[in-house]
Amino acid sequence: MSSRTFLRRFHDPTGGTPGDWLIAERVEAAKALLRGGALGIEAIAEAVGFGSAHALRYHFRTRAELPPSAYRQRFLPVARLADA
């Protein structure tokens, strides 16, 4: 299959490029780890496949419209209450 055909067929069901999809998946995985509260930003960035904490912060802020630290502060108390 040609690159162009692949990109077109990928775009039809997902609405984006493979790179966009991969970043979105990594941000969602980072959200789950942030809600867990145990790992730091560097460890989360490595765990989800971003090359650095800077890259995680950039893509997270772009997709979630707030920085990872603010996301953690907003959702960590909810996650802890659910465990209690």
PDB file of N, CA, C and O in Angstrom:
ATOM      1  N   MET A   1       0.854  -1.162   0.000  1.00  0.00           N
ATOM      2  CA  MET A   1       0.000   0.000   0.000  1.00  0.00           C
ATOM      3  C   MET A   1       0.906   1.232   0.000  1.00  0.00           C
ATOM      4  O   MET A   1       1.918   1.272   0.700  1.00  0.00           O
ATOM      5  N   SER A   2       0.542   2.200  -0.766  1.00  0.00           N
ATOM      6  CA  SER A   2       1.348   3.423  -0.828  1.00  0.00           C
ATOM      7  C   SER A   2       1.120   4.270   0.420  1.00  0.00           C
ATOM      8  O   SER A   2       0.116   4.116   1.116  1.00  0.00           O
ATOM      9  N   SER A   3       2.064   5.162   0.688  1.00  0.00           N
ATOM     10  CA  SER A   3       1.941   6.063   1.843  1.00  0.00           C
ATOM     11  C   SER A   3       0.682   6.909   1.744  1.00  0.00           C
ATOM     12  O   SER A   3      -0.028   7.110   2.729  1.00  0.00           O
ATOM     13  N   ARG A   4       0.422   7.391   0.562  1.00  0.00           N
ATOM     14  CA  ARG A   4      -0.750   8.243   0.371  1.00  0.00           C
ATOM     15  C   ARG A   4      -2.048   7.483   0.641  1.00  0.00           C
ATOM     16  O   ARG A   4      -2.957   8.008   1.284  1.00  0.00           O
ATOM     17  N   THR A   5      -2.129   6.256   0.152  1.00  0.00           N
ATOM     18  CA  THR A   5      -3.317   5.437   0.389  1.00  0.00           C
ATOM     19  C   THR A   5      -3.470   5.147   1.876  1.00  0.00           C
ATOM     20  O   THR A   5      -4.569   5.239   2.423  1.00  0.00           O
ATOM     21  N   PHE A   6      -2.372   4.799   2.523  1.00  0.00           N
ATOM     22  CA  PHE A   6      -2.420   4.542   3.958  1.00  0.00           C
ATOM     23  C   PHE A   6      -2.924   5.764   4.718  1.00  0.00           C
ATOM     24  O   PHE A   6      -3.810   5.652   5.565  1.00  0.00           O
ATOM     25  N   LEU A   7      -2.359   6.927   4.415  1.00  0.00           N
ATOM     26  CA  LEU A   7      -2.776   8.147   5.115  1.00  0.00           C
ATOM     27  C   LEU A   7      -4.250   8.458   4.887  1.00  0.00           C
ATOM     28  O   LEU A   7      -4.953   8.875   5.807  1.00  0.00           O
ATOM     29  N   ARG A   8      -4.705   8.257   3.678  1.00  0.00           N
ATOM     30  CA  ARG A   8      -6.119   8.504   3.370  1.00  0.00           C
ATOM     31  C   ARG A   8      -7.007   7.517   4.134  1.00  0.00           C
ATOM     32  O   ARG A   8      -8.020   7.907   4.713  1.00  0.00           O
ATOM     33  N   ARG A   9      -6.623   6.246   4.132  1.00  0.00           N
ATOM     34  CA  ARG A   9      -7.427   5.244   4.830  1.00  0.00           C
ATOM     35  C   ARG A   9      -7.359   5.405   6.347  1.00  0.00           C
ATOM     36  O   ARG A   9      -8.314   5.078   7.052  1.00  0.00           O
ATOM     37  N   PHE A  10      -6.259   5.895   6.836  1.00  0.00           N
ATOM     38  CA  PHE A  10      -6.143   6.159   8.269  1.00  0.00           C
ATOM     39  C   PHE A  10      -7.000   7.359   8.653  1.00  0.00           C
ATOM     40  O   PHE A  10      -7.660   7.358   9.692  1.00  0.00           O
ATOM     41  N   HIS A  11      -6.982   8.371   7.811  1.00  0.00           N
ATOM     42  CA  HIS A  11      -7.718   9.602   8.100  1.00  0.00           C
ATOM     43  C   HIS A  11      -9.226   9.375   8.121  1.00  0.00           C
ATOM     44  O   HIS A  11      -9.928   9.985   8.927  1.00  0.00           O
ATOM     45  N   ASP A  12      -9.729   8.516   7.258  1.00  0.00           N
ATOM     46  CA  ASP A  12     -11.182   8.311   7.177  1.00  0.00           C
ATOM     47  C   ASP A  12     -11.799   7.916   8.525  1.00  0.00           C
ATOM     48  O   ASP A  12     -12.757   8.563   8.949  1.00  0.00           O
ATOM     49  N   PRO A  13     -11.303   6.897   9.208  1.00  0.00           N
ATOM     50  CA  PRO A  13     -11.936   6.545  10.491  1.00  0.00           C
ATOM     51  C   PRO A  13     -11.483   7.392  11.682  1.00  0.00           C
ATOM     52  O   PRO A  13     -12.238   7.555  12.640  1.00  0.00           O
ATOM     53  N   THR A  14     -10.267   7.931  11.637  1.00  0.00           N
ATOM     54  CA  THR A  14      -9.743   8.632  12.810  1.00  0.00           C
ATOM     55  C   THR A  14      -9.876  10.140  12.721  1.00  0.00           C
ATOM     56  O   THR A  14      -9.912  10.820  13.746  1.00  0.00           O
ATOM     57  N   GLY A  15      -9.950  10.670  11.514  1.00  0.00           N
ATOM     58  CA  GLY A  15     -10.051  12.107  11.336  1.00  0.00           C
ATOM     59  C   GLY A  15      -8.730  12.847  11.438  1.00  0.00           C
ATOM     60  O   GLY A  15      -8.717  14.077  11.481  1.00  0.00           O
ATOM     61  N   GLY A  16      -7.620  12.125  11.477  1.00  0.00           N
ATOM     62  CA  GLY A  16      -6.318  12.776  11.603  1.00  0.00           C
ATOM     63  C   GLY A  16      -5.208  11.930  11.030  1.00  0.00           C
ATOM     64  O   GLY A  16      -5.446  10.910  10.383  1.00  0.00           O
ATOM     65  N   THR A  17      -3.999  12.366  11.278  1.00  0.00           N
ATOM     66  CA  THR A  17      -2.829  11.639  10.798  1.00  0.00           C
ATOM     67  C   THR A  17      -2.385  10.628  11.854  1.00  0.00           C
ATOM     68  O   THR A  17      -2.798  10.721  13.010  1.00  0.00           O
ATOM     69  N   PRO A  18      -1.555   9.670  11.472  1.00  0.00           N
ATOM     70  CA  PRO A  18      -1.029   8.729  12.469  1.00  0.00           C
ATOM     71  C   PRO A  18      -0.276   9.435  13.595  1.00  0.00           C
ATOM     72  O   PRO A  18      -0.374   9.030  14.753  1.00  0.00           O
ATOM     73  N   GLY A  19       0.469  10.480  13.267  1.00  0.00           N
ATOM     74  CA  GLY A  19       1.182  11.232  14.301  1.00  0.00           C
ATOM     75  C   GLY A  19       0.245  11.896  15.284  1.00  0.00           C
ATOM     76  O   GLY A  19       0.495  11.871  16.489  1.00  0.00           O
ATOM     77  N   ASP A  20      -0.837  12.495  14.790  1.00  0.00           N
ATOM     78  CA  ASP A  20      -1.835  13.118  15.665  1.00  0.00           C
ATOM     79  C   ASP A  20      -2.481  12.082  16.570  1.00  0.00           C
ATOM     80  O   ASP A  20      -2.686  12.319  17.760  1.00  0.00           O
ATOM     81  N   TRP A  21      -2.798  10.936  15.994  1.00  0.00           N
ATOM     82  CA  TRP A  21      -3.419   9.861  16.765  1.00  0.00           C
ATOM     83  C   TRP A  21      -2.488   9.388  17.876  1.00  0.00           C
ATOM     84  O   TRP A  21      -2.913   9.194  19.015  1.00  0.00           O
ATOM     85  N   LEU A  22      -1.205   9.202  17.532  1.00  0.00           N
ATOM     86  CA  LEU A  22      -0.234   8.725  18.512  1.00  0.00           C
ATOM     87  C   LEU A  22      -0.072   9.726  19.661  1.00  0.00           C
ATOM     88  O   LEU A  22      -0.023   9.326  20.824  1.00  0.00           O
ATOM     89  N   ILE A  23       0.008  10.992  19.349  1.00  0.00           N
ATOM     90  CA  ILE A  23       0.132  12.006  20.397  1.00  0.00           C
ATOM     91  C   ILE A  23      -1.108  12.005  21.286  1.00  0.00           C
ATOM     92  O   ILE A  23      -0.993  12.103  22.508  1.00  0.00           O
ATOM     93  N   ALA A  24      -2.280  11.896  20.691  1.00  0.00           N
ATOM     94  CA  ALA A  24      -3.516  11.861  21.478  1.00  0.00           C
ATOM     95  C   ALA A  24      -3.528  10.652  22.413  1.00  0.00           C
ATOM     96  O   ALA A  24      -3.947  10.768  23.565  1.00  0.00           O
ATOM     97  N   GLU A  25      -3.076   9.504  21.933  1.00  0.00           N
ATOM     98  CA  GLU A  25      -3.020   8.303  22.769  1.00  0.00           C
ATOM     99  C   GLU A  25      -2.031   8.487  23.917  1.00  0.00           C
ATOM    100  O   GLU A  25      -2.301   8.073  25.045  1.00  0.00           O
ATOM    101  N   ARG A  26      -0.890   9.105  23.632  1.00  0.00           N
ATOM    102  CA  ARG A  26       0.108   9.345  24.677  1.00  0.00           C
ATOM    103  C   ARG A  26      -0.411  10.319  25.724  1.00  0.00           C
ATOM    104  O   ARG A  26      -0.165  10.136  26.916  1.00  0.00           O
ATOM    105  N   VAL A  27      -1.122  11.342  25.294  1.00  0.00           N
ATOM    106  CA  VAL A  27      -1.692  12.300  26.250  1.00  0.00           C
ATOM    107  C   VAL A  27      -2.739  11.618  27.122  1.00  0.00           C
ATOM    108  O   VAL A  27      -2.794  11.875  28.325  1.00  0.00           O
ATOM    109  N   GLU A  28      -3.562  10.762  26.550  1.00  0.00           N
ATOM    110  CA  GLU A  28      -4.562  10.038  27.343  1.00  0.00           C
ATOM    111  C   GLU A  28      -3.899   9.124  28.358  1.00  0.00           C
ATOM    112  O   GLU A  28      -4.362   9.015  29.494  1.00  0.00           O
ATOM    113  N   ALA A  29      -2.813   8.462  27.956  1.00  0.00           N
ATOM    114  CA  ALA A  29      -2.071   7.609  28.894  1.00  0.00           C
ATOM    115  C   ALA A  29      -1.453   8.460  30.004  1.00  0.00           C
ATOM    116  O   ALA A  29      -1.430   8.047  31.163  1.00  0.00           O
ATOM    117  N   ALA A  30      -0.958   9.632  29.654  1.00  0.00           N
ATOM    118  CA  ALA A  30      -0.385  10.534  30.653  1.00  0.00           C
ATOM    119  C   ALA A  30      -1.455  10.988  31.641  1.00  0.00           C
ATOM    120  O   ALA A  30      -1.187  11.100  32.837  1.00  0.00           O
ATOM    121  N   LYS A  31      -2.652  11.246  31.156  1.00  0.00           N
ATOM    122  CA  LYS A  31      -3.753  11.642  32.044  1.00  0.00           C
ATOM    123  C   LYS A  31      -4.014  10.566  33.097  1.00  0.00           C
ATOM    124  O   LYS A  31      -4.197  10.870  34.276  1.00  0.00           O
ATOM    125  N   ALA A  32      -4.028   9.318  32.662  1.00  0.00           N
ATOM    126  CA  ALA A  32      -4.269   8.216  33.597  1.00  0.00           C
ATOM    127  C   ALA A  32      -3.163   8.144  34.646  1.00  0.00           C
ATOM    128  O   ALA A  32      -3.443   7.939  35.827  1.00  0.00           O
ATOM    129  N   LEU A  33      -1.920   8.310  34.231  1.00  0.00           N
ATOM    130  CA  LEU A  33      -0.807   8.273  35.174  1.00  0.00           C
ATOM    131  C   LEU A  33      -0.827   9.482  36.106  1.00  0.00           C
ATOM    132  O   LEU A  33      -0.481   9.358  37.281  1.00  0.00           O
ATOM    133  N   LEU A  34      -1.222  10.630  35.606  1.00  0.00           N
ATOM    134  CA  LEU A  34      -1.327  11.820  36.455  1.00  0.00           C
ATOM    135  C   LEU A  34      -2.404  11.638  37.519  1.00  0.00           C
ATOM    136  O   LEU A  34      -2.239  12.074  38.658  1.00  0.00           O
ATOM    137  N   ARG A  35      -3.498  10.998  37.147  1.00  0.00           N
ATOM    138  CA  ARG A  35      -4.557  10.738  38.121  1.00  0.00           C
ATOM    139  C   ARG A  35      -4.086   9.767  39.189  1.00  0.00           C
ATOM    140  O   ARG A  35      -4.569   9.804  40.321  1.00  0.00           O
ATOM    141  N   GLY A  36      -3.135   8.889  38.835  1.00  0.00           N
ATOM    142  CA  GLY A  36      -2.586   7.947  39.809  1.00  0.00           C
ATOM    143  C   GLY A  36      -1.775   8.639  40.884  1.00  0.00           C
ATOM    144  O   GLY A  36      -1.746   8.194  42.031  1.00  0.00           O
ATOM    145  N   GLY A  37      -1.116   9.728  40.516  1.00  0.00           N
ATOM    146  CA  GLY A  37      -0.428  10.552  41.483  1.00  0.00           C
ATOM    147  C   GLY A  37       0.936  10.092  41.948  1.00  0.00           C
ATOM    148  O   GLY A  37       1.599  10.828  42.680  1.00  0.00           O
ATOM    149  N   ALA A  38       1.386   8.915  41.560  1.00  0.00           N
ATOM    150  CA  ALA A  38       2.632   8.383  42.115  1.00  0.00           C
ATOM    151  C   ALA A  38       3.884   8.796  41.347  1.00  0.00           C
ATOM    152  O   ALA A  38       4.962   8.873  41.936  1.00  0.00           O
ATOM    153  N   LEU A  39       3.769   9.061  40.058  1.00  0.00           N
ATOM    154  CA  LEU A  39       4.942   9.340  39.227  1.00  0.00           C
ATOM    155  C   LEU A  39       5.126  10.829  38.978  1.00  0.00           C
ATOM    156  O   LEU A  39       4.162  11.594  38.937  1.00  0.00           O
ATOM    157  N   GLY A  40       6.376  11.221  38.814  1.00  0.00           N
ATOM    158  CA  GLY A  40       6.688  12.590  38.445  1.00  0.00           C
ATOM    159  C   GLY A  40       6.531  12.797  36.947  1.00  0.00           C
ATOM    160  O   GLY A  40       6.346  11.834  36.203  1.00  0.00           O
ATOM    161  N   ILE A  41       6.602  14.032  36.507  1.00  0.00           N
ATOM    162  CA  ILE A  41       6.414  14.371  35.098  1.00  0.00           C
ATOM    163  C   ILE A  41       7.456  13.692  34.211  1.00  0.00           C
ATOM    164  O   ILE A  41       7.114  13.187  33.142  1.00  0.00           O
ATOM    165  N   GLU A  42       8.722  13.672  34.635  1.00  0.00           N
ATOM    166  CA  GLU A  42       9.776  13.018  33.844  1.00  0.00           C
ATOM    167  C   GLU A  42       9.462  11.535  33.639  1.00  0.00           C
ATOM    168  O   GLU A  42       9.576  11.023  32.526  1.00  0.00           O
ATOM    169  N   ALA A  43       9.070  10.854  34.701  1.00  0.00           N
ATOM    170  CA  ALA A  43       8.763   9.426  34.617  1.00  0.00           C
ATOM    171  C   ALA A  43       7.538   9.174  33.740  1.00  0.00           C
ATOM    172  O   ALA A  43       7.506   8.207  32.979  1.00  0.00           O
ATOM    173  N   ILE A  44       6.548  10.029  33.845  1.00  0.00           N
ATOM    174  CA  ILE A  44       5.347   9.888  33.021  1.00  0.00           C
ATOM    175  C   ILE A  44       5.694  10.101  31.552  1.00  0.00           C
ATOM    176  O   ILE A  44       5.246   9.347  30.689  1.00  0.00           O
ATOM    177  N   ALA A  45       6.491  11.126  31.271  1.00  0.00           N
ATOM    178  CA  ALA A  45       6.898  11.390  29.887  1.00  0.00           C
ATOM    179  C   ALA A  45       7.594  10.182  29.289  1.00  0.00           C
ATOM    180  O   ALA A  45       7.327   9.813  28.146  1.00  0.00           O
ATOM    181  N   GLU A  46       8.478   9.568  30.046  1.00  0.00           N
ATOM    182  CA  GLU A  46       9.188   8.382  29.557  1.00  0.00           C
ATOM    183  C   GLU A  46       8.235   7.204  29.398  1.00  0.00           C
ATOM    184  O   GLU A  46       8.313   6.471  28.412  1.00  0.00           O
ATOM    185  N   ALA A  47       7.340   7.019  30.361  1.00  0.00           N
ATOM    186  CA  ALA A  47       6.420   5.881  30.326  1.00  0.00           C
ATOM    187  C   ALA A  47       5.472   5.924  29.134  1.00  0.00           C
ATOM    188  O   ALA A  47       5.123   4.877  28.588  1.00  0.00           O
ATOM    189  N   VAL A  48       5.052   7.109  28.725  1.00  0.00           N
ATOM    190  CA  VAL A  48       4.080   7.202  27.633  1.00  0.00           C
ATOM    191  C   VAL A  48       4.721   7.417  26.264  1.00  0.00           C
ATOM    192  O   VAL A  48       4.028   7.443  25.247  1.00  0.00           O
ATOM    193  N   GLY A  49       6.051   7.572  26.242  1.00  0.00           N
ATOM    194  CA  GLY A  49       6.740   7.631  24.957  1.00  0.00           C
ATOM    195  C   GLY A  49       7.142   8.999  24.462  1.00  0.00           C
ATOM    196  O   GLY A  49       7.595   9.132  23.325  1.00  0.00           O
ATOM    197  N   PHE A  50       6.989  10.027  25.289  1.00  0.00           N
ATOM    198  CA  PHE A  50       7.494  11.336  24.903  1.00  0.00           C
ATOM    199  C   PHE A  50       8.988  11.366  25.207  1.00  0.00           C
ATOM    200  O   PHE A  50       9.442  10.726  26.156  1.00  0.00           O
ATOM    201  N   GLY A  51       9.735  12.089  24.425  1.00  0.00           N
ATOM    202  CA  GLY A  51      11.177  12.129  24.602  1.00  0.00           C
ATOM    203  C   GLY A  51      11.637  12.911  25.810  1.00  0.00           C
ATOM    204  O   GLY A  51      12.751  12.711  26.293  1.00  0.00           O
ATOM    205  N   SER A  52      10.791  13.802  26.306  1.00  0.00           N
ATOM    206  CA  SER A  52      11.177  14.634  27.440  1.00  0.00           C
ATOM    207  C   SER A  52       9.936  15.159  28.139  1.00  0.00           C
ATOM    208  O   SER A  52       8.825  15.101  27.610  1.00  0.00           O
ATOM    209  N   ALA A  53      10.154  15.673  29.340  1.00  0.00           N
ATOM    210  CA  ALA A  53       9.047  16.295  30.073  1.00  0.00           C
ATOM    211  C   ALA A  53       8.558  17.538  29.334  1.00  0.00           C
ATOM    212  O   ALA A  53       7.371  17.863  29.363  1.00  0.00           O
ATOM    213  N   HIS A  54       9.486  18.229  28.673  1.00  0.00           N
ATOM    214  CA  HIS A  54       9.109  19.414  27.903  1.00  0.00           C
ATOM    215  C   HIS A  54       8.107  19.036  26.795  1.00  0.00           C
ATOM    216  O   HIS A  54       7.106  19.724  26.595  1.00  0.00           O
ATOM    217  N   ALA A  55       8.387  17.951  26.089  1.00  0.00           N
ATOM    218  CA  ALA A  55       7.477  17.500  25.024  1.00  0.00           C
ATOM    219  C   ALA A  55       6.123  17.111  25.606  1.00  0.00           C
ATOM    220  O   ALA A  55       5.085  17.432  25.027  1.00  0.00           O
ATOM    221  N   LEU A  56       6.123  16.427  26.740  1.00  0.00           N
ATOM    222  CA  LEU A  56       4.863  16.067  27.389  1.00  0.00           C
ATOM    223  C   LEU A  56       4.075  17.318  27.748  1.00  0.00           C
ATOM    224  O   LEU A  56       2.880  17.410  27.467  1.00  0.00           O
ATOM    225  N   ARG A  57       4.750  18.281  28.372  1.00  0.00           N
ATOM    226  CA  ARG A  57       4.057  19.509  28.765  1.00  0.00           C
ATOM    227  C   ARG A  57       3.472  20.233  27.554  1.00  0.00           C
ATOM    228  O   ARG A  57       2.333  20.698  27.598  1.00  0.00           O
ATOM    229  N   TYR A  58       4.239  20.327  26.484  1.00  0.00           N
ATOM    230  CA  TYR A  58       3.774  21.017  25.273  1.00  0.00           C
ATOM    231  C   TYR A  58       2.529  20.338  24.705  1.00  0.00           C
ATOM    232  O   TYR A  58       1.506  20.991  24.496  1.00  0.00           O
ATOM    233  N   HIS A  59       2.613  19.043  24.457  1.00  0.00           N
ATOM    234  CA  HIS A  59       1.484  18.332  23.841  1.00  0.00           C
ATOM    235  C   HIS A  59       0.294  18.234  24.791  1.00  0.00           C
ATOM    236  O   HIS A  59      -0.856  18.292  24.358  1.00  0.00           O
ATOM    237  N   PHE A  60       0.570  18.088  26.080  1.00  0.00           N
ATOM    238  CA  PHE A  60      -0.523  18.007  27.052  1.00  0.00           C
ATOM    239  C   PHE A  60      -1.292  19.318  27.084  1.00  0.00           C
ATOM    240  O   PHE A  60      -2.523  19.331  27.053  1.00  0.00           O
ATOM    241  N   ARG A  61      -0.553  20.422  27.147  1.00  0.00           N
ATOM    242  CA  ARG A  61      -1.211  21.731  27.193  1.00  0.00           C
ATOM    243  C   ARG A  61      -2.004  21.979  25.905  1.00  0.00           C
ATOM    244  O   ARG A  61      -3.092  22.555  25.943  1.00  0.00           O
ATOM    245  N   THR A  62      -1.461  21.548  24.778  1.00  0.00           N
ATOM    246  CA  THR A  62      -2.145  21.737  23.497  1.00  0.00           C
ATOM    247  C   THR A  62      -3.433  20.928  23.437  1.00  0.00           C
ATOM    248  O   THR A  62      -4.458  21.427  22.973  1.00  0.00           O
ATOM    249  N   ARG A  63      -3.389  19.691  23.900  1.00  0.00           N
ATOM    250  CA  ARG A  63      -4.561  18.804  23.805  1.00  0.00           C
ATOM    251  C   ARG A  63      -5.561  19.007  24.941  1.00  0.00           C
ATOM    252  O   ARG A  63      -6.768  19.067  24.707  1.00  0.00           O
ATOM    253  N   ALA A  64      -5.061  19.114  26.160  1.00  0.00           N
ATOM    254  CA  ALA A  64      -5.950  19.188  27.322  1.00  0.00           C
ATOM    255  C   ALA A  64      -6.267  20.620  27.739  1.00  0.00           C
ATOM    256  O   ALA A  64      -7.129  20.847  28.588  1.00  0.00           O
ATOM    257  N   GLU A  65      -5.574  21.581  27.146  1.00  0.00           N
ATOM    258  CA  GLU A  65      -5.773  23.003  27.404  1.00  0.00           C
ATOM    259  C   GLU A  65      -5.462  23.415  28.842  1.00  0.00           C
ATOM    260  O   GLU A  65      -5.986  24.413  29.336  1.00  0.00           O
ATOM    261  N   LEU A  66      -4.611  22.642  29.502  1.00  0.00           N
ATOM    262  CA  LEU A  66      -4.063  23.011  30.791  1.00  0.00           C
ATOM    263  C   LEU A  66      -2.792  22.203  31.008  1.00  0.00           C
ATOM    264  O   LEU A  66      -2.637  21.132  30.421  1.00  0.00           O
ATOM    265  N   PRO A  67      -1.883  22.694  31.836  1.00  0.00           N
ATOM    266  CA  PRO A  67      -0.630  21.966  32.044  1.00  0.00           C
ATOM    267  C   PRO A  67      -0.850  20.691  32.860  1.00  0.00           C
ATOM    268  O   PRO A  67      -1.847  20.576  33.573  1.00  0.00           O
ATOM    269  N   PRO A  68       0.067  19.744  32.761  1.00  0.00           N
ATOM    270  CA  PRO A  68      -0.088  18.491  33.509  1.00  0.00           C
ATOM    271  C   PRO A  68      -0.243  18.705  35.020  1.00  0.00           C
ATOM    272  O   PRO A  68      -1.020  18.004  35.668  1.00  0.00           O
ATOM    273  N   SER A  69       0.486  19.660  35.576  1.00  0.00           N
ATOM    274  CA  SER A  69       0.385  19.896  37.024  1.00  0.00           C
ATOM    275  C   SER A  69      -1.024  20.342  37.414  1.00  0.00           C
ATOM    276  O   SER A  69      -1.548  19.910  38.441  1.00  0.00           O
ATOM    277  N   ALA A  70      -1.631  21.193  36.610  1.00  0.00           N
ATOM    278  CA  ALA A  70      -2.998  21.642  36.895  1.00  0.00           C
ATOM    279  C   ALA A  70      -3.991  20.495  36.728  1.00  0.00           C
ATOM    280  O   ALA A  70      -4.954  20.390  37.488  1.00  0.00           O
ATOM    281  N   TYR A  71      -3.759  19.636  35.737  1.00  0.00           N
ATOM    282  CA  TYR A  71      -4.627  18.467  35.544  1.00  0.00           C
ATOM    283  C   TYR A  71      -4.554  17.568  36.765  1.00  0.00           C
ATOM    284  O   TYR A  71      -5.575  17.105  37.273  1.00  0.00           O
ATOM    285  N   ARG A  72      -3.337  17.325  37.231  1.00  0.00           N
ATOM    286  CA  ARG A  72      -3.155  16.461  38.405  1.00  0.00           C
ATOM    287  C   ARG A  72      -3.867  17.065  39.613  1.00  0.00           C
ATOM    288  O   ARG A  72      -4.551  16.345  40.342  1.00  0.00           O
ATOM    289  N   GLN A  73      -3.723  18.359  39.838  1.00  0.00           N
ATOM    290  CA  GLN A  73      -4.367  19.010  40.981  1.00  0.00           C
ATOM    291  C   GLN A  73      -5.887  18.945  40.875  1.00  0.00           C
ATOM    292  O   GLN A  73      -6.584  18.802  41.879  1.00  0.00           O
ATOM    293  N   ARG A  74      -6.384  19.050  39.662  1.00  0.00           N
ATOM    294  CA  ARG A  74      -7.829  19.045  39.463  1.00  0.00           C
ATOM    295  C   ARG A  74      -8.427  17.653  39.659  1.00  0.00           C
ATOM    296  O   ARG A  74      -9.513  17.522  40.223  1.00  0.00           O
ATOM    297  N   PHE A  75      -7.727  16.608  39.197  1.00  0.00           N
ATOM    298  CA  PHE A  75      -8.327  15.277  39.167  1.00  0.00           C
ATOM    299  C   PHE A  75      -7.793  14.314  40.214  1.00  0.00           C
ATOM    300  O   PHE A  75      -8.416  13.280  40.457  1.00  0.00           O
ATOM    301  N   LEU A  76      -6.668  14.612  40.839  1.00  0.00           N
ATOM    302  CA  LEU A  76      -6.131  13.714  41.855  1.00  0.00           C
ATOM    303  C   LEU A  76      -7.060  13.567  43.049  1.00  0.00           C
ATOM    304  O   LEU A  76      -7.274  12.439  43.492  1.00  0.00           O
ATOM    305  N   PRO A  77      -7.624  14.637  43.599  1.00  0.00           N
ATOM    306  CA  PRO A  77      -8.544  14.463  44.732  1.00  0.00           C
ATOM    307  C   PRO A  77      -9.736  13.571  44.393  1.00  0.00           C
ATOM    308  O   PRO A  77     -10.189  12.806  45.244  1.00  0.00           O
ATOM    309  N   VAL A  78     -10.245  13.654  43.180  1.00  0.00           N
ATOM    310  CA  VAL A  78     -11.375  12.815  42.755  1.00  0.00           C
ATOM    311  C   VAL A  78     -10.952  11.358  42.722  1.00  0.00           C
ATOM    312  O   VAL A  78     -11.703  10.487  43.161  1.00  0.00           O
ATOM    313  N   ALA A  79      -9.772  11.082  42.215  1.00  0.00           N
ATOM    314  CA  ALA A  79      -9.282   9.708  42.136  1.00  0.00           C
ATOM    315  C   ALA A  79      -9.079   9.134  43.537  1.00  0.00           C
ATOM    316  O   ALA A  79      -9.389   7.966  43.772  1.00  0.00           O
ATOM    317  N   ARG A  80      -8.569   9.930  44.462  1.00  0.00           N
ATOM    318  CA  ARG A  80      -8.351   9.447  45.831  1.00  0.00           C
ATOM    319  C   ARG A  80      -9.663   9.205  46.562  1.00  0.00           C
ATOM    320  O   ARG A  80      -9.763   8.266  47.351  1.00  0.00           O
ATOM    321  N   LEU A  81     -10.676  10.041  46.313  1.00  0.00           N
ATOM    322  CA  LEU A  81     -11.980   9.837  46.951  1.00  0.00           C
ATOM    323  C   LEU A  81     -12.630   8.549  46.442  1.00  0.00           C
ATOM    324  O   LEU A  81     -13.309   7.858  47.202  1.00  0.00           O
ATOM    325  N   ALA A  82     -12.426   8.221  45.167  1.00  0.00           N
ATOM    326  CA  ALA A  82     -13.007   7.008  44.598  1.00  0.00           C
ATOM    327  C   ALA A  82     -12.382   5.764  45.218  1.00  0.00           C
ATOM    328  O   ALA A  82     -13.038   4.727  45.319  1.00  0.00           O
ATOM    329  N   ASP A  83     -11.108   5.858  45.637  1.00  0.00           N
ATOM    330  CA  ASP A  83     -10.433   4.708  46.245  1.00  0.00           C
ATOM    331  C   ASP A  83     -10.860   4.504  47.695  1.00  0.00           C
ATOM    332  O   ASP A  83     -10.739   3.400  48.226  1.00  0.00           O
ATOM    333  N   ALA A  84     -11.351   5.543  48.330  1.00  0.00           N
ATOM    334  CA  ALA A  84     -11.689   5.453  49.759  1.00  0.00           C
ATOM    335  C   ALA A  84     -12.990   4.738  50.004  1.00  0.00           C
ATOM    336  O   ALA A  84     -13.404   4.586  51.154  1.00  0.00           O
TER     337      ALA A  84
END
